[in-house]
Amino acid sequence: IRISGIGLIHERYRKEIILTKKQIGKRFLQILTVLFGISFLTFGLTYLSPGDPAEIMLTECGNLPTPELLEQTRHELGLDRPMIVQYGDWLMDLCKGDMGTSYKSNRPVLSEMTAKIPGTLILTVTALGVTMLLSIPLGTWCAWYAGGKADRLIQMVTYLFASLPSFFLALLLMYFLSLKIKLFPVIGSLSLKGLVMPVLTLALTLSAWYIRQVRAIIRK
C-alpha cells in the first residue's frame, strides 16, 4: 500500500510538471505573439509617418540632401522597398542580434541602447526606493487611522495622482519646479539635481497606487 501511495504521489507530481511546462510554453508563445504584433504595428506607424529618414540622416550629417543623393541613400538603406520586405529584413537582422543603425546618430542601435542602460537602472532603482519609502509608512498610517482626517486627505491626494497621466504630472513639475521656482533643471541627468524630477514623476505616480494597496492589505 505504501509503495502504491508513493507511485500515486509521483504520478501526480509528474502530471503537475507536465501541466506547468505546457502553461510556460503557452505563455511564452503569447509573449512572442504580443511582441511580434507590437513590433509590426510600430514599424508600420514609422513607415507611414511623415518625414524622410534619408533626408533626416543626411541633414544630421551636414550634407545637402539633393534629389540624387536622397535616392542613393534611400537605396542604400533599403527604404525604396515595400514595407513588408523592410520589416522582414529588420526582423531577420534582429534575430541575429543586429538592431540596425540609428538615423540620427549613425551609430548601431544596440550600442545606443547599451549606453542608456546604466542611467535607466539608476533611475529605476531610485524611483522604486522612493516609492517604498512613501508607500509603506503612509499606507500603514492610513490603515491604523482609517476614516480619520489624515486618512481622507491622503486618499484624496492618491486619487488625484493616480488619475493624472505621468507625462502630464511631469509637465506640471517642470513648469512649477523648473520654470517658476527654478530649483531643478528641465532636462534630467545622472546628477543629484537632475534625478529629482524624473524620480518624483515616477515615484508619485506609483505611490498613489501602492499606498492604497498597503492600506487595504493591512486592514484585512
PANU-773749 format. One record per residue (C-alpha): residue number from 0; residue in one letter; y, x, z. Coordinates in nm, 2 decimals, padded with zeros to 4 digits. Layout:
% residues N
PT   n res     yy     xx     zz
PT NUM   a      Y      X      Z
...
//
This chain:
% residues 220
PT   n res     yy     xx     zz
PT   0   i  00.00  00.00  00.00
PT   1   r  00.24  00.28  00.08
PT   2   i  00.17  00.46 -00.25
PT   3   s  00.23  00.13 -00.43
PT   4   g  00.56  00.08 -00.25
PT   5   i  00.68  00.43 -00.34
PT   6   g  00.59  00.36 -00.70
PT   7   l  00.79  00.03 -00.70
PT   8   i  01.09  00.22 -00.55
PT   9   h  01.05  00.49 -00.81
PT  10   e  01.03  00.24 -01.09
PT  11   r  01.34  00.06 -00.95
PT  12   y  01.54  00.38 -00.94
PT  13   r  01.43  00.47 -01.29
PT  14   k  01.55  00.13 -01.43
PT  15   e  01.88  00.17 -01.25
PT  16   i  01.93  00.52 -01.40
PT  17   i  01.85  00.38 -01.75
PT  18   l  02.09  00.09 -01.69
PT  19   t  02.36  00.34 -01.57
PT  20   k  02.31  00.56 -01.88
PT  21   k  02.34  00.26 -02.10
PT  22   q  02.66  00.15 -01.93
PT  23   i  02.81  00.50 -01.96
PT  24   g  02.72  00.51 -02.33
PT  25   k  02.88  00.17 -02.38
PT  26   r  03.19  00.27 -02.20
PT  27   f  03.21  00.59 -02.40
PT  28   l  03.18  00.40 -02.73
PT  29   q  03.45  00.16 -02.61
PT  30   i  03.69  00.45 -02.53
PT  31   l  03.62  00.61 -02.87
PT  32   t  03.70  00.28 -03.04
PT  33   v  04.02  00.24 -02.85
PT  34   l  04.13  00.59 -02.92
PT  35   f  04.05  00.55 -03.29
PT  36   g  04.25  00.23 -03.31
PT  37   i  04.55  00.38 -03.13
PT  38   s  04.55  00.69 -03.35
PT  39   f  04.52  00.49 -03.67
PT  40   l  04.80  00.25 -03.56
PT  41   t  05.02  00.54 -03.46
PT  42   f  04.95  00.72 -03.78
PT  43   g  05.03  00.41 -03.98
PT  44   l  05.35  00.34 -03.80
PT  45   t  05.46  00.70 -03.85
PT  46   y  05.37  00.68 -04.22
PT  47   l  05.58  00.36 -04.26
PT  48   s  05.87  00.47 -04.05
PT  49   p  06.20  00.57 -04.23
PT  50   g  06.27  00.93 -04.29
PT  51   d  06.11  01.20 -04.48
PT  52   p  05.91  01.46 -04.28
PT  53   a  05.95  01.72 -04.56
PT  54   e  06.33  01.67 -04.56
PT  55   i  06.34  01.70 -04.18
PT  56   m  06.13  02.01 -04.18
PT  57   l  06.35  02.18 -04.45
PT  58   t  06.67  02.08 -04.27
PT  59   e  06.54  02.22 -03.94
PT  60   c  06.45  02.55 -04.11
PT  61   g  06.81  02.57 -04.26
PT  62   n  06.70  02.51 -04.62
PT  63   l  06.89  02.29 -04.87
PT  64   p  06.65  02.00 -04.95
PT  65   t  06.67  02.00 -05.33
PT  66   p  06.45  01.75 -05.52
PT  67   e  06.23  02.03 -05.65
PT  68   l  06.19  02.18 -05.30
PT  69   l  06.12  01.84 -05.15
PT  70   e  05.85  01.77 -05.40
PT  71   q  05.69  02.11 -05.35
PT  72   t  05.70  02.07 -04.97
PT  73   r  05.55  01.72 -04.98
PT  74   h  05.27  01.85 -05.19
PT  75   e  05.20  02.14 -04.96
PT  76   l  05.20  01.91 -04.66
PT  77   g  04.98  01.65 -04.83
PT  78   l  05.25  01.38 -04.80
PT  79   d  05.21  01.28 -05.16
PT  80   r  04.86  01.15 -05.10
PT  81   p  04.76  00.79 -04.98
PT  82   m  04.79  00.72 -04.61
PT  83   i  04.42  00.67 -04.56
PT  84   v  04.35  01.01 -04.71
PT  85   q  04.61  01.17 -04.50
PT  86   y  04.46  01.01 -04.19
PT  87   g  04.11  01.11 -04.28
PT  88   d  04.22  01.48 -04.33
PT  89   w  04.40  01.47 -04.00
PT  90   l  04.10  01.32 -03.82
PT  91   m  03.87  01.58 -03.96
PT  92   d  04.10  01.86 -03.86
PT  93   l  04.14  01.71 -03.51
PT  94   c  03.76  01.71 -03.47
PT  95   k  03.77  02.09 -03.54
PT  96   g  04.05  02.15 -03.28
PT  97   d  04.33  02.17 -03.53
PT  98   m  04.61  01.92 -03.45
PT  99   g  04.84  02.03 -03.73
PT 100   t  05.18  02.18 -03.74
PT 101   s  05.50  02.03 -03.59
PT 102   y  05.75  01.93 -03.85
PT 103   k  06.03  02.01 -03.61
PT 104   s  05.94  02.35 -03.47
PT 105   n  05.70  02.46 -03.74
PT 106   r  05.45  02.56 -03.47
PT 107   p  05.10  02.44 -03.41
PT 108   v  05.10  02.11 -03.22
PT 109   l  04.83  02.24 -02.98
PT 110   s  05.05  02.53 -02.88
PT 111   e  05.34  02.29 -02.83
PT 112   m  05.12  02.06 -02.60
PT 113   t  04.98  02.35 -02.41
PT 114   a  05.33  02.48 -02.33
PT 115   k  05.42  02.15 -02.18
PT 116   i  05.11  02.12 -01.95
PT 117   p  05.25  02.32 -01.65
PT 118   g  05.57  02.11 -01.64
PT 119   t  05.37  01.79 -01.67
PT 120   l  05.13  01.89 -01.39
PT 121   i  05.42  01.98 -01.16
PT 122   l  05.60  01.66 -01.23
PT 123   t  05.28  01.45 -01.18
PT 124   v  05.17  01.62 -00.86
PT 125   t  05.53  01.60 -00.71
PT 126   a  05.57  01.23 -00.81
PT 127   l  05.23  01.15 -00.66
PT 128   g  05.32  01.33 -00.33
PT 129   v  05.65  01.14 -00.30
PT 130   t  05.47  00.81 -00.38
PT 131   m  05.22  00.87 -00.10
PT 132   l  05.50  00.97  00.14
PT 133   l  05.68  00.64  00.06
PT 134   s  05.39  00.40  00.02
PT 135   i  05.17  00.48  00.32
PT 136   p  05.43  00.47  00.60
PT 137   l  05.63  00.17  00.45
PT 138   g  05.31 -00.02  00.37
PT 139   t  05.18  00.03  00.73
PT 140   w  05.52 -00.07  00.88
PT 141   c  05.52 -00.39  00.67
PT 142   a  05.17 -00.47  00.78
PT 143   w  05.24 -00.42  01.15
PT 144   y  05.56 -00.62  01.15
PT 145   a  05.46 -00.87  00.88
PT 146   g  05.71 -01.15  00.85
PT 147   g  05.99 -00.96  01.01
PT 148   k  06.33 -00.87  00.86
PT 149   a  06.23 -00.52  00.77
PT 150   d  05.91 -00.65  00.60
PT 151   r  06.10 -00.91  00.40
PT 152   l  06.36 -00.66  00.30
PT 153   i  06.10 -00.40  00.18
PT 154   q  05.91 -00.67  00.00
PT 155   m  06.22 -00.78 -00.18
PT 156   v  06.30 -00.42 -00.28
PT 157   t  05.94 -00.36 -00.40
PT 158   y  05.95 -00.68 -00.62
PT 159   l  06.28 -00.55 -00.77
PT 160   f  06.14 -00.21 -00.86
PT 161   a  05.81 -00.35 -00.98
PT 162   s  05.99 -00.58 -01.22
PT 163   l  06.21 -00.31 -01.36
PT 164   p  06.07 -00.11 -01.66
PT 165   s  06.05  00.26 -01.58
PT 166   f  06.28  00.35 -01.87
PT 167   f  06.55  00.11 -01.75
PT 168   l  06.52  00.25 -01.40
PT 169   a  06.56  00.60 -01.55
PT 170   l  06.88  00.48 -01.73
PT 171   l  07.02  00.34 -01.41
PT 172   l  06.95  00.66 -01.22
PT 173   m  07.11  00.87 -01.49
PT 174   y  07.42  00.65 -01.50
PT 175   f  07.48  00.65 -01.13
PT 176   l  07.34  00.98 -01.01
PT 177   s  07.42  01.20 -01.31
PT 178   l  07.72  01.05 -01.49
PT 179   k  07.91  00.88 -01.20
PT 180   i  07.83  01.09 -00.89
PT 181   k  07.72  01.40 -01.09
PT 182   l  07.46  01.50 -00.83
PT 183   f  07.18  01.59 -01.08
PT 184   p  07.16  01.69 -01.44
PT 185   v  07.10  01.43 -01.71
PT 186   i  06.82  01.64 -01.87
PT 187   g  06.52  01.71 -01.65
PT 188   s  06.39  02.06 -01.60
PT 189   l  06.15  02.25 -01.37
PT 190   s  06.43  02.35 -01.13
PT 191   l  06.46  02.16 -00.80
PT 192   k  06.76  01.95 -00.91
PT 193   g  06.61  01.90 -01.25
PT 194   l  06.29  01.74 -01.10
PT 195   v  06.47  01.49 -00.87
PT 196   m  06.55  01.23 -01.14
PT 197   p  06.21  01.22 -01.32
PT 198   v  06.02  01.23 -00.98
PT 199   l  06.24  00.94 -00.85
PT 200   t  06.18  00.74 -01.16
PT 201   l  05.80  00.77 -01.13
PT 202   a  05.78  00.75 -00.75
PT 203   l  05.99  00.44 -00.71
PT 204   t  05.80  00.25 -00.98
PT 205   l  05.46  00.35 -00.84
PT 206   s  05.56  00.30 -00.47
PT 207   a  05.67 -00.06 -00.55
PT 208   w  05.30 -00.14 -00.62
PT 209   y  05.13  00.08 -00.36
PT 210   i  05.34 -00.04 -00.07
PT 211   r  05.23 -00.39 -00.13
PT 212   q  04.86 -00.28 -00.17
PT 213   v  04.87 -00.08  00.15
PT 214   r  05.02 -00.37  00.33
PT 215   a  04.76 -00.61  00.20
PT 216   i  04.47 -00.37  00.29
PT 217   i  04.58 -00.32  00.65
PT 218   r  04.64 -00.69  00.71
PT 219   k  04.28 -00.78  00.61
//
